Amino acid sequence: MNLNNKLWNLAKKVIPSGNNFLSKNPIRFNVKGWPIYFQKSKGCYVWDLNKRKYIDFTYMGVGTNILGYSNKKINSSVINSIKKGNMTTLNCPEEPMFAKSLLEPHKWAKMVKFSRTGAEANAIAIRIARAYNKKNKVIICGYHGWQDWYLSAKLLKKNHMDTHLFPNLNTSGVPKFLKGYTYSVKYNDIKTLRHILEKDKDISALIMEVERDVRPNINYLKQIRRLCDKFNTCLIFDECTTGFRENFGGLHLKYKINPDMAMFGKAIGNGFSITAVIGKKKIMNSSLKSFISSTFWSERVGFVAGLATLKEMKRISSWKIIKKNGKYIKEKLKKISIKNNLKIEFSSLDTLIRFKLTNTKIKNYNKFIMFEMLKRGYLANDVIYVSVAHTKKEIIKYLKNLEEVFSLLKKN
């Protein structure tokens, strides 16, 4: 009996869409044999409910486990804290301690607000920006969650957000009166951004990803900073995906462009729920003019995991390890592609690899890769969130198996 499928049939009856996270929904993968559920994990290995073992060379918890699944040091810190209690009437001491740790590499920022999800962190930053400059509208450039303020950009044009990671997002339930409150601009398009800021004087914030699939033009980032200063618009960098991957801190440190606020999530808790908004003191203090609060934002485990994660990252220089391995994977994939007469294109980040095959006759080649790699014991497709658990030995094995699949693509 396939326990994964049995449980999924139950899930579809009791949970709308079957689960609560789009990126993990098996319908999105649409590959025969996709395991759906896990019973345990360790390093870069995952075991499904049927006790089959897989090597994860794709999402690694959708970017949440740079230090590998079930990291011993992080888990030990969390378990020890749980034994002492997780939620009480009083605050946990790890909250200000973690705030201090997050601010250390970001000298431009002086204060922190915590939450538990990326969408929450984005919403907090937008609320603070509006409280600060008393403006209402927002410009987006990237993927920033599921909430009304974000999805309302699609009310202007149906394809208005198709370049921001997930095309064709549904806006049912988003109030129509929000039309015109959120604009969307493409990455590196300074002309459109300037036009909006000059035309509409009610722009509170520009929220954007520093980098994901497209490498930023440094002059573009510099112009953005100048425009936001000129029009009293808060510049917010959403680093929930990019933070602590390419360097120790936000990716913006690499480009030496400081925002007014920045968000971090995913990697900073290594699989435990914790996100943060950091920012300039005069802006962050504007949160006191509004009501921004939630019970489980004070939960202890997230702060404990965060402290242990940043400590371990710094100890082993995790960003250097995954960047080196990511470059190696890209180089070898390029050689394998050339060998099999396949043209390959990569996204800009070495630590979050996305590749595209441009000349294969198989339209859904990523599904083909998933299916064939599943047979070989891998969770794999055209995306790789590199982690320190991806050792050189595992990488070589993965590339060998992927070369076999690329050979099949060539023949088909």
C-alpha positions in Angstrom: 0.0 0.0 0.0 1.3 3.5 -0.9 0.9 5.4 2.4 1.9 8.7 0.7 -1.1 8.5 -1.8 -3.5 7.2 0.9 -2.7 10.2 3.1 -2.9 12.6 0.2 -6.4 11.3 -0.7 -7.4 12.2 2.9 -5.7 15.6 2.8 -7.7 16.6 -0.3 -10.9 15.9 1.6 -10.1 17.9 4.7 -7.7 20.7 3.5 -8.5 23.1 0.7 -6.0 22.2 -2.1 -4.7 19.4 0.1 -2.0 21.4 1.9 -1.1 24.9 3.0 2.0 25.7 0.9 1.9 26.0 -2.9 5.6 25.1 -3.4 5.0 21.7 -1.7 1.7 20.8 -3.4 2.2 17.5 -5.3 -0.2 18.8 -8.0 2.4 21.4 -8.9 5.0 18.6 -9.5 2.6 16.4 -11.3 5.0 13.5 -11.5 4.1 9.8 -11.0 5.6 8.5 -7.8 6.3 11.9 -6.2 6.5 10.9 -2.5 4.5 13.8 -1.1 5.1 13.2 2.7 8.3 12.6 4.7 8.7 10.7 8.0 12.3 11.8 8.8 15.2 13.8 7.3 18.9 14.1 7.9 21.6 16.1 6.1 20.4 16.1 2.5 18.4 12.8 2.9 14.6 12.5 3.2 12.6 9.3 3.9 9.0 9.1 2.8 6.1 7.2 4.6 7.0 4.0 2.7 10.5 4.2 4.1 12.1 4.9 0.8 15.2 7.1 1.1 15.8 10.1 -1.3 18.7 12.5 -1.8 17.3 16.0 -1.9 18.9 18.0 -4.7 16.1 20.4 -5.2 14.4 22.7 -2.7 15.9 21.7 0.7 12.8 22.8 2.5 12.4 25.6 -0.1 15.6 27.2 1.0 15.1 26.9 4.8 17.9 24.4 5.4 21.3 25.8 4.4 22.9 23.8 7.3 21.2 20.6 6.3 18.1 18.8 7.6 18.0 18.0 11.3 21.2 19.8 12.0 22.5 18.4 15.3 23.6 21.7 16.8 20.5 23.6 16.0 18.2 20.7 17.1 20.1 20.3 20.4 19.7 24.0 21.2 16.0 23.9 20.4 15.4 20.7 22.4 17.2 22.1 25.4 15.1 25.3 25.3 11.8 23.3 25.0 12.7 21.4 28.2 12.8 24.8 30.0 9.5 26.0 28.5 8.5 27.6 25.2 5.7 30.1 26.0 5.0 31.9 29.3 3.5 35.2 30.4 7.1 36.6 30.4 9.3 37.3 27.4 12.2 35.0 26.4 15.7 36.4 26.7 16.7 35.1 23.3 14.5 37.7 21.5 16.8 40.8 22.1 19.9 38.5 21.9 18.8 37.4 18.4 18.0 41.0 17.4 21.5 42.0 18.3 23.0 39.1 16.3 21.0 40.1 13.2 22.0 43.7 13.4 25.8 43.1 13.8 26.5 42.6 10.1 24.0 45.3 9.1 25.6 48.5 10.5 23.0 50.7 8.8 20.1 49.2 10.7 19.4 49.8 14.4 16.1 48.0 15.2 14.3 44.7 14.5 10.7 43.4 14.5 10.2 39.6 14.4 7.4 37.4 12.9 7.1 33.8 11.8 6.5 33.9 8.1 7.9 35.8 5.1 4.4 37.2 4.1 4.0 38.5 7.7 7.5 40.2 7.6 6.6 41.8 4.3 3.3 43.1 5.6 5.0 44.5 8.7 7.5 46.4 6.6 4.7 47.9 4.4 2.7 48.9 7.5 5.8 50.6 9.1 6.6 52.4 5.8 3.0 53.8 5.6 3.1 54.9 9.2 6.4 56.6 8.6 5.8 58.7 5.6 1.9 58.9 5.8 1.6 57.6 2.2 -0.5 54.7 1.0 0.7 53.1 -2.3 3.3 50.5 -3.0 5.6 49.5 -5.9 6.6 45.8 -6.0 9.5 44.1 -7.9 9.6 40.5 -7.0 7.7 37.8 -5.0 6.5 39.1 -1.6 3.8 36.7 -0.4 0.0 36.2 -0.6 -1.6 39.2 1.1 -4.1 41.7 -0.4 -1.6 44.6 -0.6 0.7 42.4 -2.8 -1.9 40.6 -5.0 -3.8 43.8 -5.7 -1.1 44.7 -8.3 -2.9 42.2 -10.6 -6.0 44.3 -10.4 -4.4 46.9 -12.7 -3.4 44.2 -15.3 -3.9 40.5 -15.2 -0.3 39.8 -16.4 1.1 42.6 -14.2 3.0 40.2 -11.9 3.9 37.4 -14.3 7.6 38.1 -14.1 7.6 37.8 -10.3 8.3 34.1 -9.7 4.7 32.8 -9.8 2.6 33.8 -12.9 -1.2 33.4 -13.0 -1.8 33.9 -9.3 -5.5 34.1 -8.5 -6.9 37.4 -7.0 -10.3 36.1 -5.9 -11.1 37.6 -2.5 -8.8 40.6 -3.0 -11.0 43.8 -2.6 -11.5 45.5 -6.0 -11.2 49.0 -4.3 -7.4 48.2 -3.9 -7.0 48.6 -7.6 -4.3 51.2 -8.2 -2.8 50.9 -4.7 0.0 48.5 -5.8 2.1 48.9 -8.9 4.4 46.3 -10.4 7.7 46.9 -12.2 10.1 44.6 -13.9 13.6 44.1 -12.6 16.2 46.6 -14.0 13.4 48.8 -15.5 14.4 52.2 -14.0 12.4 54.1 -16.6 9.0 52.7 -15.6 9.9 53.1 -11.9 10.8 56.7 -12.3 7.6 57.4 -14.3 5.4 56.0 -11.5 7.2 58.0 -8.8 7.0 61.2 -10.8 3.3 60.7 -11.6 2.0 59.4 -8.3 3.1 61.3 -5.2 1.4 58.8 -2.8 4.0 56.0 -3.1 5.0 54.9 0.4 7.4 52.1 -0.4 9.3 50.3 -3.1 9.7 46.7 -2.1 12.0 44.4 -4.1 14.2 41.4 -4.1 17.9 42.4 -4.5 18.5 39.5 -6.8 16.9 36.2 -7.7 17.1 35.1 -11.3 18.6 38.3 -12.8 21.9 39.8 -11.8 21.3 43.5 -10.8 22.9 46.4 -12.6 24.8 48.3 -9.9 23.8 51.6 -11.5 20.2 50.4 -11.4 20.4 49.9 -7.6 22.1 53.2 -7.1 19.4 55.0 -9.1 16.7 53.3 -7.1 18.3 54.5 -3.8 18.5 58.1 -5.2 14.9 58.0 -6.4 13.5 56.7 -3.1 15.3 59.5 -1.3 14.1 62.1 -3.7 10.4 61.1 -3.5 10.4 60.2 0.3 9.7 56.6 -0.5 10.9 53.8 1.7 13.3 51.4 0.0 12.6 47.8 1.3 14.7 44.8 0.3 12.9 41.5 0.6 15.8 39.1 1.5 13.7 36.2 2.8 15.2 34.1 0.0 18.6 35.6 -0.6 19.7 36.5 3.0 22.7 34.6 4.4 23.1 32.6 1.3 25.8 34.4 -0.7 27.3 36.1 2.3 26.8 36.5 6.1 23.9 38.9 6.1 21.8 40.5 3.4 22.8 40.2 -0.2 22.6 44.0 -0.4 25.9 44.2 1.6 27.6 42.6 -1.4 26.4 45.5 -3.6 26.9 48.2 -0.9 23.4 49.6 -1.4 21.6 50.0 2.0 17.8 50.0 2.1 15.6 51.6 4.7 14.3 48.2 5.8 15.1 44.6 4.9 13.4 41.2 5.6 15.0 37.9 6.4 13.5 34.5 6.7 13.9 30.9 5.5 17.7 30.3 6.2 18.0 32.2 9.5 16.2 29.4 11.5 17.4 26.4 9.5 14.0 24.9 9.2 12.4 26.5 12.3 9.9 29.3 11.9 11.5 32.8 12.3 11.5 35.9 10.1 12.7 39.4 10.8 12.4 43.0 9.6 15.4 45.2 10.3 15.6 48.9 9.6 16.7 52.4 10.4 15.7 53.6 13.9 13.5 56.6 12.9 11.6 54.4 10.5 11.2 51.3 12.7 10.0 53.5 15.6 7.0 54.5 13.4 5.6 51.0 14.2 4.7 52.5 17.6 2.1 54.7 15.8 0.3 51.5 14.6 -0.8 48.1 16.0 1.6 45.4 15.0 1.5 42.4 17.3 0.9 38.6 17.4 1.0 36.0 20.2 3.3 33.5 18.5 5.8 36.2 17.4 7.1 35.8 21.0 7.5 32.0 20.8 10.9 30.9 22.0 12.0 28.2 19.6 12.4 30.5 16.6 14.8 32.8 18.5 16.8 29.9 19.9 17.1 28.3 16.4 18.1 31.6 14.9 20.9 32.2 17.4 22.2 28.7 16.9 21.9 29.0 13.1 23.8 32.3 12.8 26.5 31.0 15.2 27.0 27.8 13.2 27.0 29.6 9.9 29.7 32.0 11.1 31.7 29.1 12.5 31.9 27.1 9.3 31.5 30.1 6.8 28.5 28.3 5.3 28.0 30.9 2.6 31.5 30.2 1.2 30.9 26.4 1.2 27.6 26.6 -0.7 28.9 29.2 -3.1 31.9 27.2 -4.0 29.8 24.0 -4.5 27.2 25.9 -6.4 29.8 27.2 -8.9 31.1 23.6 -9.3 27.6 22.3 -10.0 27.1 25.0 -12.6 30.4 24.3 -14.3 29.8 20.5 -14.5 26.2 21.0 -15.7 27.4 23.2 -18.5 29.9 20.5 -19.6 27.2 17.7 -19.3 24.8 19.8 -21.4 27.4 20.5 -24.2 28.3 16.8 -24.2 24.6 16.0 -24.9 24.0 18.9 -27.4 21.7 20.7 -24.9 21.8 24.4 -24.5 21.6 25.5 -20.8 21.0 28.8 -19.2 21.5 29.6 -15.5 20.0 32.1 -13.0 22.4 34.5 -11.5 22.8 33.2 -8.0 25.4 30.4 -7.5 23.8 29.3 -4.2 20.2 29.1 -5.6 20.6 27.4 -9.0 17.9 27.6 -11.6 18.7 26.2 -15.0 16.8 26.2 -18.3 17.3 23.9 -21.3 16.5 26.0 -24.4 16.7 23.4 -27.3 15.1 20.2 -26.0 12.0 19.0 -27.9 10.4 17.8 -24.6 8.2 20.7 -23.5 8.0 19.7 -19.8 11.7 18.6 -19.5 11.7 19.5 -15.8 9.0 16.9 -15.2 11.0 14.4 -17.3 14.1 15.1 -15.1 12.0 14.7 -11.9 10.6 11.4 -13.0 13.9 9.9 -14.1 15.8 11.2 -11.0 13.1 9.8 -8.7 13.8 6.3 -10.2 17.4 6.9 -9.2 16.5 7.9 -5.6 16.7 11.7 -6.0 14.3 14.6 -5.4 15.5 16.8 -8.3 14.4 19.1 -11.0 15.6 22.4 -12.6 16.1 24.1 -9.2 18.8 23.5 -6.6 19.0 25.2 -3.3 22.6 24.4 -2.4 23.3 23.4 1.3 26.4 22.4 3.2 24.9 18.9 3.4 25.6 18.6 -0.3 29.0 17.2 0.1 31.4 16.8 -2.9 30.8 13.0 -2.8 27.0 13.5 -3.1 27.4 16.2 -5.7 29.5 13.9 -7.9 26.9 11.1 -7.6 24.1 13.5 -8.4 25.8 14.8 -11.5 26.5 11.3 -12.7 22.9 10.4 -12.5 21.8 13.7 -14.0 24.1 13.1 -16.9 22.3 9.8 -17.6 19.0 11.7 -17.7 20.4 14.4 -20.0 21.5 11.6 -22.3 17.9 10.4 -22.4 16.8 13.9 -23.2 19.2 14.0 -26.1 17.8 10.8 -27.5 14.2 11.9 -27.0 
